[in-house]
Amino acid sequence: MQHAAIFEEQVALTPKDMRQDIESIDAVLLEKLSTNMEGRCSKNGYVLAGTVKILSRSMGAMEKGRFTGNILFHVQAEAMVLNPSDGTILEGEVIRKNKMGMYVSYMDAIRVIIPRDLYIGDEGYDAVQIGERIQVEIKKSRFQVNDPYILSIGYFKGVTAKNTRNANVAAPAPIEEAVASEAADADEGAEVDDADEGAEADDAETEAPV
């Protein structure tokens, strides 16, 4: 699913780019390539961040006919891409679940839709919660150049990690315990009020003239 791909790209250095202090033309070209290619789909698949590297480049030539002042470079680059084939099994996180099905994300590069119609009455499927990690089998994928992710259709294969986000949150007390607790608090409040009234009465008797 993950493999190296070779790209032939044309990169332009604008007059604005040339105004900065340039220690290496290759570094500027690599930065431009990374910005334009990484984290999106190419014709070969989804380009992983931080994997683009320059293999070779041409000498720069002024762009003709447009009077932009740009210097054009023909660059051969290599990058790691994701392009799942039919039958690929991967593990992703459930990011959405509704009546239509589940939406699973893999490395923010592949979004897999699992139709609910295929699992009506399946207790394992129904028990899956948002945030859990599950295994899916890819059946069909599609993408276009510059898409932010690959969209796939897949099958549910099972849960691999339960959602533990709310594991440390205390469970609510039973209703009977809550009512008893409130009643006890009310009794304590009444006793305090009675004690305060008795103390006020004693003070009044003490202060009365003989």
Secondary structure, 3 states (H helix, E strand, C coil): CEEEEEEEEEEEECHHHHHCCCCCHHHHHHHHHHHHHCCCEECCEEECCCCCEEEEECCCEECCCCCCCCEEEEEEEEEEEECCCCCCEEEEEEEEECCCEEEEEECCCEEEEEEHHHHCCCHHHHCCCCCCEEEEEEEEEECCCCCCCEEEEEEEEEEEECCCCCCCCCCCCCHHHHHHHHHHHHHHHHHHHHHHHHHHHHHHHHHCCC
